[in-house]
């Protein structure tokens, strides 16, 4: 074989001599990428020593900045026509950080498990290239991967050979780690058999659902709510939490911006009144989605549009054009193009319009950044509550959030604000946060607590819903018992339907799936599958209501089919359990690692 001509380790030595070529090419790409416009400002140095800590390893700003530069370069190369805006920047930042966390944690595990790579393993991987290599056009013959071309390319092109070796040596330790973790899962034939039986033990049944939502009113006292809280207090036990006070400075058109729009709409109105074609003007100038149709809104009845628009439109005669009308959306010029009554005799109007929206100008966008900075500077001296009130802003407070929070009420998706709140003391201010809508949020850590129970008053509304449901279920069970007792000798399903109870004709009921048309109630599934065709469950008192089921048909698992397919089923279940275990393992790895994310202090 040609591979033996490689001389095994001798071939690898030749690859290593040319490895620097790969590094130089990559470095050149990254250096060229520094010319990407609009992102250089995020690479300015910050005086803080460490950007973060991952599993006791300090992450320097310079190290992370280089990784982020590479991420920008790769993105720009793959998306040459896409602007790198704030949203893309944040996505790249998050992806880079998550990849770094994963790499460091995995590298520590590789070291802990003493995972090593041998030259023999690298050679074996070279003999079995991955799909992205076998799919290369230069390695195809008649549309199929040509192994001899691949071997020849490794021999003739030392740069390609060096690339392949480097790639394998980089990825193989992680592949062995994944395999090591997955090997911790062993699925037995007995487990596969048990799952097969669960999936194939089926029943068809007619079910009466005694729905608690048919109980309109139940009496709930404060004593009921307090009793529920006391009995279920552990449900409301929480870990360390924080809150922010915050001011949301919204980006909106200024009065000056609105005045400019008014001047423009007046000019357009003058033109259409003097005879310019209304539809053409709408196509050219309107900022509404109806513009391509000449502003046509079709027919609509009274009350369909906002009141100012509605009143002006219905006051017009067919062919008339309104003077400019202001609504919350901007300025409109409305033309009535038809009138009629609908099938109920209610008047309808057909209208077209030209809309110029109220939009903030560039000057307004710049001004709002200044306003946010002014509030921030004042809050540093006086605190956010005092500063916000002094500048006539509304100061709100978020709900409690925890260390694993991905979203903070009132502020939005976490971009480092959670880590900041848990690392800083009460009164610490975040620098103004620019929102996707152009506005800014100024926030201050306002609350700090360790392990605690949520107070009764805070969860009272939630408890009220639970107690109401519990009481409704109890009431509907009582009604179901009365119904069954009163109709012992009758056609229960006919009587139930006449009484307004829901009838569900369920097919292929299995143990672990929700019955279509009902809520999840495992007890009902268990009761049905314990019966044979022609039998009934009697009254089933579930968590979500009461049920009565009559089994129409039963299908038991075909164990001969199991015997014929058990190897394939074992493989499928093994892969499913391995992947689930791998995800759980990584989640636990992250939870047990000390991870401090200070990116928000740098970018």
C-alpha distance (Angstrom), angle and dihedral (degrees) to the residues before:
residue distance angle dihedral
X1 . . .
X2 3.77 . .
X3 3.84 90.1 .
X4 3.79 90.1 66.6
X5 3.80 88.8 58.3
X6 3.83 85.0 64.9
X7 3.78 87.8 73.1
X8 3.82 90.2 -137.4
X9 3.82 105.3 -114.4
X10 3.82 91.8 21.2
X11 3.79 89.4 63.0
X12 3.82 90.6 48.9
X13 3.79 90.1 52.5
X14 3.79 88.9 54.7
X15 3.80 90.3 50.5
X16 3.79 91.8 52.5
X17 3.81 92.6 54.8
X18 3.80 88.8 61.9
X19 3.84 98.8 40.3
X20 3.82 92.4 101.0
X21 3.82 89.1 68.3
X22 3.79 89.8 66.9
X23 3.80 92.2 50.3
X24 3.80 92.9 48.7
X25 3.80 93.3 50.8
X26 3.81 92.7 48.8
X27 3.79 91.4 46.4
X28 3.81 90.4 51.1
X29 3.80 91.2 53.1
X30 3.78 91.6 50.5
X31 3.80 94.0 47.0
X32 3.79 91.1 50.5
X33 3.78 89.3 48.4
X34 3.79 90.9 62.5
X35 3.78 86.7 80.1
X36 3.79 90.9 69.9
X37 3.79 105.6 128.4
X38 3.76 123.7 -123.1
X39 3.81 100.0 20.1
X40 3.79 104.6 74.4
X41 3.79 92.5 92.3
X42 3.79 92.7 69.3
X43 3.78 90.6 61.5
X44 3.80 96.0 64.9
X45 3.83 111.5 121.7
X46 3.78 122.3 -103.5
X47 3.79 123.2 -147.9
X48 3.83 94.0 -128.8
X49 3.81 112.7 105.4
X50 3.80 100.2 -140.1
X51 3.76 129.9 32.9
X52 3.79 91.2 -160.5
X53 3.78 148.9 -35.9
X54 3.80 125.2 -113.9
X55 3.81 117.6 -173.4
X56 3.84 92.4 -26.2
X57 3.80 92.8 -47.5
X58 3.80 114.5 120.5
X59 3.81 114.2 -133.7
X60 3.79 111.1 -148.7
X61 3.76 122.6 -147.2
X62 3.82 91.3 -121.3
X63 3.81 92.6 52.8
X64 3.78 93.6 49.3
X65 3.80 93.0 42.0
X66 3.81 89.3 57.1
X67 3.79 91.3 50.5
X68 3.79 90.5 48.7
X69 3.79 91.2 49.2
X70 3.78 88.8 54.3
X71 3.81 90.9 49.5
X72 3.82 90.8 51.7
X73 3.79 90.8 47.8
X74 3.79 93.1 51.2
X75 3.80 92.1 46.7
X76 3.81 92.7 48.9
X77 3.80 90.9 48.6
X78 3.81 92.8 50.0
X79 3.84 95.0 40.6
X80 3.81 105.7 34.7
X81 3.82 93.7 161.7
X82 3.82 97.0 46.8
X83 3.79 121.9 94.8
X84 3.80 115.4 -130.4
X85 3.81 98.7 -129.6
X86 3.81 128.5 171.7
X87 3.79 92.9 -83.5
X88 3.81 93.9 52.0
X89 3.82 89.9 44.5
X90 3.80 90.5 55.1
X91 3.80 92.1 47.3
X92 3.81 91.6 51.0
X93 3.80 90.4 46.7
X94 3.81 92.2 51.2
X95 3.80 93.5 44.6
X96 3.80 91.8 49.8
X97 3.80 92.7 49.1
X98 3.82 93.3 47.0
X99 3.81 91.0 49.1
X100 3.80 90.2 50.4
X101 3.82 91.5 50.0
X102 3.79 90.3 49.7
X103 3.80 93.6 46.4
X104 3.81 94.9 49.9
X105 3.79 94.4 45.5
X106 3.80 91.9 46.3
X107 3.82 92.5 46.8
X108 3.82 90.0 53.2
X109 3.79 90.1 50.1
X110 3.81 91.5 48.5
X111 3.79 89.0 53.5
X112 3.81 92.8 43.6
X113 3.81 91.6 51.8
X114 3.83 92.4 44.8
X115 3.80 92.4 -124.8
X116 3.83 110.5 179.1
X117 3.79 133.2 -178.0
X118 3.79 120.9 -137.8
X119 3.80 128.6 -158.5
X120 3.80 88.3 -119.8
X121 3.81 90.1 59.0
X122 3.81 91.0 49.7
X123 3.81 90.9 50.7
X124 3.81 90.3 49.2
X125 3.82 90.4 52.5
X126 3.81 90.0 48.5
X127 3.80 88.5 56.7
X128 3.83 90.1 55.5
X129 3.83 108.5 45.2
X130 3.82 119.9 -166.5
X131 3.82 124.5 -108.8
X132 3.82 94.9 -96.8
X133 3.84 87.8 61.1
X134 3.81 97.2 40.7
X135 3.81 88.0 51.0
X136 3.82 95.2 58.0
X137 3.81 110.5 121.1
X138 3.82 92.8 -134.9
X139 3.79 90.2 59.3
X140 3.82 95.7 51.9
X141 3.79 130.2 101.3
X142 3.79 116.9 -173.3
X143 3.79 89.8 -13.2
X144 3.80 94.7 -53.5
X145 3.80 133.8 101.1
X146 3.80 110.3 -91.9
X147 3.79 109.2 -149.6
X148 3.80 93.7 -166.6
X149 3.82 90.9 56.8
X150 3.80 89.1 51.7
X151 3.82 92.2 50.7
X152 3.78 91.5 46.9
X153 3.81 92.1 49.8
X154 3.81 90.5 53.4
X155 3.80 89.3 52.4
X156 3.81 97.7 42.0
X157 3.81 100.4 39.1
X158 3.83 113.7 51.8
X159 3.80 90.5 -178.2
X160 3.79 91.6 59.5
X161 3.79 90.5 44.9
X162 3.82 90.8 51.1
X163 3.78 90.1 48.8
X164 3.80 92.1 51.4
X165 3.80 93.4 48.3
X166 3.81 92.4 47.5
X167 3.78 92.0 48.6
X168 3.79 93.1 49.4
X169 3.81 93.7 46.3
X170 3.82 89.6 50.5
X171 3.79 97.3 48.0
X172 3.80 103.7 32.9
X173 3.84 96.8 74.1
X174 3.81 89.2 55.8
X175 3.80 92.1 46.5
X176 3.81 89.2 52.6
X177 3.81 90.2 47.5
X178 3.81 91.7 52.1
X179 3.80 90.0 47.6
X180 3.80 90.0 48.4
X181 3.81 92.1 52.9
X182 3.79 93.5 43.7
X183 3.80 89.9 50.6
X184 3.81 87.6 65.9
X185 3.80 86.9 73.9
X186 3.79 118.4 78.3
X187 3.79 118.1 179.2
X188 3.80 113.7 -163.5
X189 3.78 128.4 -148.4
X190 3.81 87.9 -114.9
X191 3.83 90.5 58.3
X192 3.81 90.4 49.2
X193 3.79 90.1 49.6
X194 3.82 91.0 49.6
X195 3.82 91.4 50.9
X196 3.81 91.4 46.3
X197 3.80 90.4 53.5
X198 3.82 91.5 48.5
X199 3.81 91.4 50.2
X200 3.80 95.6 45.7
X201 3.79 104.2 36.6
X202 3.82 97.4 98.4
X203 3.77 141.4 168.3
X204 3.78 139.0 -173.2
X205 3.79 113.8 -144.1
X206 3.77 143.7 168.2
X207 3.78 110.1 -130.8
X208 3.79 133.6 -165.5
X209 3.78 109.1 -149.6
X210 3.78 114.7 -156.5
X211 3.79 96.4 -156.8
X212 3.84 115.7 -152.4
X213 3.80 89.4 -152.2
X214 3.81 87.5 73.6
X215 3.81 86.4 69.9
X216 3.80 100.3 87.4
X217 3.79 103.2 -172.5
X218 3.79 134.5 26.6
X219 3.79 127.1 171.9
X220 3.79 115.2 -115.7
X221 3.80 123.4 -176.5
X222 3.79 130.7 -166.3
X223 3.80 86.4 -113.4
X224 3.83 89.3 59.2
X225 3.80 90.8 52.1
X226 3.80 94.4 46.4
X227 3.80 90.9 47.8
X228 3.81 90.9 52.6
X229 3.80 90.6 48.9
X230 3.81 92.1 50.1
X231 3.81 93.6 46.4
X232 3.81 94.2 46.3
X233 3.79 100.3 31.9
X234 3.81 93.8 130.0
X235 3.82 88.1 66.1
X236 3.78 87.3 66.8
X237 3.80 97.6 47.7
X238 3.78 110.6 120.0
X239 3.77 137.3 -177.4
X240 3.81 126.6 -124.5
X241 3.81 111.8 -38.8
X242 3.77 141.5 -175.3
X243 3.80 139.0 -163.8
X244 3.79 134.5 -158.7
X245 3.76 129.6 -145.7
X246 3.77 107.2 -145.0
X247 3.78 145.9 178.2
X248 3.79 119.0 -145.8
X249 3.81 109.9 -150.3
X250 3.80 103.4 -164.9
X251 3.78 123.2 -149.7
X252 3.80 105.6 -125.6
X253 3.77 135.3 155.3
X254 3.80 111.1 -86.5
X255 3.78 123.5 -130.9
X256 3.82 87.1 -102.7
X257 3.83 89.7 53.6
X258 3.81 90.0 50.1
X259 3.81 90.7 49.2
X260 3.80 90.1 55.4
X261 3.81 89.8 52.1
X262 3.81 89.8 49.6
X263 3.80 90.9 53.6
X264 3.80 91.0 50.7
X265 3.81 94.5 47.4
X266 3.82 90.6 49.3
X267 3.80 89.4 53.9
X268 3.81 91.4 50.0
X269 3.80 91.4 47.1
X270 3.80 90.7 53.0
X271 3.81 90.3 52.3
X272 3.84 95.8 49.6
X273 3.82 91.7 45.5
X274 3.80 89.0 52.0
X275 3.80 90.6 55.2
X276 3.81 109.2 -85.8
X277 3.81 111.0 148.5
X278 3.82 107.3 -94.0
X279 3.80 95.7 -149.9
X280 3.82 92.8 49.8
X281 3.79 91.0 48.8
X282 3.83 90.4 50.1
X283 3.80 91.6 50.8
X284 3.79 91.2 50.1
X285 3.81 103.1 39.7
X286 3.81 112.4 15.3
X287 3.82 116.3 107.5
X288 3.79 93.9 -158.7
X289 3.82 124.6 103.8
X290 3.82 87.5 -115.0
X291 3.83 91.1 67.3
X292 3.86 95.8 98.7
X293 3.83 87.7 56.6
X294 3.78 92.6 52.9
X295 3.80 90.9 -96.8
X296 3.83 92.9 -60.5
X297 3.83 112.4 163.3
X298 3.80 95.6 177.2
X299 3.82 121.7 -139.3
X300 3.80 121.0 -30.2
X301 3.80 136.2 168.3
X302 3.78 131.1 -125.5
X303 3.78 114.9 -70.3
X304 3.80 94.9 25.0
X305 3.79 93.4 104.5
X306 3.81 130.5 48.4
X307 3.80 110.6 -77.0
X308 3.84 98.8 -105.3
X309 3.81 91.6 51.1
X310 3.81 92.9 41.2
X311 3.83 94.4 51.6
X312 3.79 94.3 46.9
X313 3.82 93.9 45.9
X314 3.82 96.5 49.0
X315 3.82 91.0 47.4
X316 3.83 90.5 62.1
X317 3.79 126.9 94.0
X318 3.79 119.0 -135.8
X319 3.82 107.8 -75.1
X320 3.82 94.4 18.3
X321 3.80 122.6 126.2
X322 3.81 121.5 -147.5
X323 3.76 126.9 -132.6
X324 3.84 111.5 -109.1
X325 3.83 111.6 -61.6
X326 3.80 122.3 -156.6
X327 3.82 121.4 -143.0
X328 3.78 133.2 160.9
X329 3.81 88.0 -85.8
X330 3.80 98.5 54.3
X331 3.81 137.8 -91.1
X332 3.81 122.2 -26.9
X333 3.80 135.5 -167.7
X334 3.82 108.1 -158.3
X335 3.79 128.7 -158.9
X336 3.81 121.6 -167.4
X337 3.82 109.3 -140.3
X338 3.80 101.5 169.7
X339 3.80 148.1 -3.9
X340 3.81 134.1 -154.2
X341 3.79 143.6 143.7
X342 3.80 122.5 -105.7
X343 3.81 123.8 -128.4
X344 3.82 89.7 -80.7
X345 3.80 93.3 51.4
X346 3.80 94.8 -105.9
X347 3.83 115.6 143.6
X348 3.78 118.9 -107.9
X349 3.77 131.1 -173.8
X350 3.76 132.4 -154.5
X351 3.78 112.9 -145.7
X352 3.78 144.3 168.4
X353 3.78 125.5 -156.5
X354 3.76 145.5 -172.4
X355 3.80 113.0 -138.3
X356 3.79 127.2 -164.5
X357 3.78 108.6 -173.4
X358 3.78 128.8 -140.2
X359 3.78 102.4 -113.0
X360 3.81 129.7 168.2
X361 3.78 115.0 -109.2
X362 3.81 124.3 -132.7
X363 3.78 88.1 -101.3
X364 3.81 90.5 55.0
X365 3.81 90.4 48.9
X366 3.79 89.9 53.0
X367 3.80 91.9 45.6
X368 3.80 93.2 54.1
X369 3.80 90.2 56.3
X370 3.80 88.2 53.7
X371 3.81 91.2 48.6
X372 3.81 90.8 51.7
X373 3.80 91.1 49.5
X374 3.81 91.5 47.9
X375 3.79 91.0 53.2
X376 3.80 91.2 46.2
X377 3.82 93.1 51.9
X378 3.81 92.4 46.5
X379 3.81 91.2 47.2
X380 3.81 90.5 53.3
X381 3.80 87.9 62.5
X382 3.81 102.3 34.1
X383 3.80 106.7 20.6
X384 3.81 124.0 -103.8
X385 3.81 96.7 -88.1
X386 3.81 93.9 55.6
X387 3.81 94.7 38.6
X388 3.80 93.3 48.0
X389 3.79 93.7 49.2
X390 3.81 91.6 45.7
X391 3.83 89.7 54.7
X392 3.83 92.8 44.0
X393 3.81 96.2 -110.6
X394 3.79 125.5 141.4
X395 3.80 110.2 -115.5
X396 3.82 113.1 -150.4
X397 3.81 132.4 -178.7
X398 3.78 127.6 -136.8
X399 3.75 124.4 -127.8
X400 3.81 118.0 -100.9
X401 3.79 113.1 -72.8
X402 3.78 131.8 -171.0
X403 3.80 137.8 -141.3
X404 3.81 93.5 -92.8
X405 3.82 94.0 48.6
X406 3.81 116.8 135.2
X407 3.80 94.1 -176.4
X408 3.81 134.3 36.6
X409 3.81 118.4 -154.2
X410 3.79 111.4 -113.9
X411 3.81 93.2 10.0
X412 3.80 103.8 56.7
X413 3.79 137.0 -143.6
X414 3.78 113.7 10.7
X415 3.80 113.8 -101.0
X416 3.78 98.0 167.3
X417 3.81 97.2 -53.2
X418 3.82 92.2 111.7
X419 3.81 93.8 54.1
X420 3.82 90.4 45.0
X421 3.79 92.3 53.5
X422 3.81 93.0 50.8
X423 3.80 94.0 45.9
X424 3.80 98.7 44.8
X425 3.77 133.8 62.8
X426 3.80 126.7 -109.8
X427 3.81 109.2 -76.8
X428 3.81 94.9 36.4
X429 3.81 113.0 137.2
X430 3.77 128.0 -139.9
X431 3.77 114.9 -140.6
X432 3.83 110.3 -107.1
X433 3.81 111.1 -68.7
X434 3.79 115.9 -140.0
X435 3.80 111.7 -140.0
X436 3.81 126.7 -144.2
X437 3.83 88.1 -111.5
X438 3.80 91.4 57.9
X439 3.79 96.5 -104.0
X440 3.79 126.7 116.4
X441 3.78 135.8 -127.3
X442 3.78 122.5 -153.4
X443 3.82 111.2 -163.7
X444 3.79 138.5 -178.0
X445 3.81 129.0 -166.4
X446 3.81 101.7 -109.5
X447 3.80 106.9 168.3
X448 3.78 138.2 34.6
X449 3.80 128.0 -178.5
X450 3.81 137.0 159.8
X451 3.80 127.4 -144.6
X452 3.78 106.3 -22.5
X453 3.79 148.4 146.7
X454 3.77 118.7 -105.2
X455 3.83 106.1 -111.6
X456 3.79 118.0 -106.0
X457 3.82 94.2 -116.5
X458 3.81 91.0 55.2
X459 3.80 94.6 53.5
X460 3.82 97.6 33.0
X461 3.82 94.0 104.7
X462 3.80 91.6 50.8
X463 3.79 91.2 47.4
X464 3.80 90.2 49.3
X465 3.80 89.6 58.0
X466 3.83 91.8 49.4
X467 3.80 93.9 46.9
X468 3.81 91.0 46.5
X469 3.82 90.3 52.4
X470 3.82 91.8 46.8
X471 3.81 92.3 50.7
X472 3.81 92.2 45.9
X473 3.81 90.3 51.3
X474 3.80 90.2 50.2
X475 3.81 90.6 48.7
X476 3.78 94.6 48.0
X477 3.82 91.2 48.4
X478 3.79 88.1 55.6
X479 3.82 90.5 50.1
X480 3.82 90.9 47.5
X481 3.81 90.8 52.7
X482 3.81 90.3 50.9
X483 3.81 91.2 47.8
X484 3.81 93.9 51.0
X485 3.79 92.1 45.6
X486 3.82 91.8 50.6
X487 3.82 94.6 48.2
X488 3.81 104.1 42.8
X489 3.78 94.5 131.9
X490 3.81 98.4 33.1
X491 3.79 134.8 88.9
X492 3.80 95.4 -87.0
X493 3.79 96.3 -161.3
X494 3.79 93.4 49.1
X495 3.80 91.3 48.2
X496 3.81 92.3 44.5
X497 3.78 91.8 52.7
X498 3.80 90.6 48.4
X499 3.81 89.3 50.8
X500 3.80 91.0 53.4
X501 3.79 99.3 -107.4
X502 3.80 117.3 144.1
X503 3.83 117.8 -103.2
X504 3.81 117.2 -155.9
X505 3.81 121.5 -167.3
X506 3.80 100.0 -157.9
X507 3.81 125.4 -166.3
X508 3.81 128.9 -161.6
X509 3.79 97.3 3.2
X510 3.82 110.8 -169.8
X511 3.78 130.4 -177.1
X512 3.81 101.3 -106.3
X513 3.81 103.7 37.6
X514 3.80 129.9 83.1
X515 3.78 112.8 -110.1
X516 3.80 109.0 -113.7
X517 3.79 111.4 -105.1
X518 3.82 94.0 22.0
X519 3.78 138.0 78.1
X520 3.80 121.5 -105.1
X521 3.81 110.5 -76.6
X522 3.82 112.1 154.5
X523 3.80 93.0 -171.6
X524 3.82 89.8 65.7
X525 3.82 92.3 52.1
X526 3.82 90.6 48.5
X527 3.79 92.8 50.3
X528 3.81 93.5 49.0
X529 3.81 94.4 47.3
X530 3.81 90.8 50.5
X531 3.82 89.6 65.0
X532 3.78 138.7 73.9
X533 3.81 127.8 -131.0
X534 3.80 111.4 -69.0
X535 3.80 95.0 27.0
X536 3.79 126.7 108.8
X537 3.79 133.8 -146.3
X538 3.77 99.9 -133.7
X539 3.79 113.5 -140.8
X540 3.81 112.5 -20.8
X541 3.80 112.7 -159.1
X542 3.80 105.3 -153.0
X543 3.79 135.4 176.6
X544 3.80 91.7 -106.4
X545 3.78 101.8 38.9
X546 3.80 140.6 -54.3
X547 3.80 128.9 -64.0
X548 3.77 142.5 -168.6
X549 3.80 116.2 -164.8
X550 3.79 133.3 -172.3
X551 3.81 115.0 -161.7
X552 3.82 112.0 -131.9
X553 3.80 101.3 176.8
X554 3.81 138.7 2.3
X555 3.79 129.4 -153.2
X556 3.78 116.2 -168.5
X557 3.82 123.4 -160.9
X558 3.81 115.6 -84.8
X559 3.81 101.3 -129.8
X560 3.81 92.2 -170.8
X561 3.82 88.1 62.3
X562 3.80 87.8 48.3
X563 3.80 91.9 54.3
X564 3.81 90.7 50.6
X565 3.80 94.9 47.8
X566 3.82 104.1 29.8
X567 3.81 94.6 105.9
X568 3.81 91.6 55.4
X569 3.82 91.0 42.9
X570 3.80 90.4 50.1
X571 3.80 91.0 52.1
X572 3.83 92.4 48.5
X573 3.81 94.1 47.8
X574 3.81 91.8 44.1
X575 3.82 91.0 54.4
X576 3.81 91.7 46.4
X577 3.81 93.0 50.3
X578 3.81 92.5 43.6
X579 3.81 92.6 53.9
X580 3.80 91.8 45.9
X581 3.81 90.3 49.8
X582 3.83 91.3 47.9
X583 3.81 90.8 53.7
X584 3.81 92.5 46.4
X585 3.80 90.8 47.2
X586 3.81 93.1 53.0
X587 3.81 92.2 45.4
X588 3.81 89.7 53.2
X589 3.80 90.6 45.3
X590 3.82 90.3 56.6
X591 3.79 94.0 43.8
X592 3.80 91.9 53.0
X593 3.80 94.6 45.6
X594 3.79 121.6 88.4
X595 3.82 102.1 -119.8
X596 3.79 120.5 177.0
X597 3.79 116.5 -178.7
X598 3.83 114.4 -163.3
X599 3.80 97.0 162.1
X600 3.79 92.0 120.2
X601 3.82 88.7 65.6
X602 3.81 90.8 57.7
X603 3.82 107.8 33.2
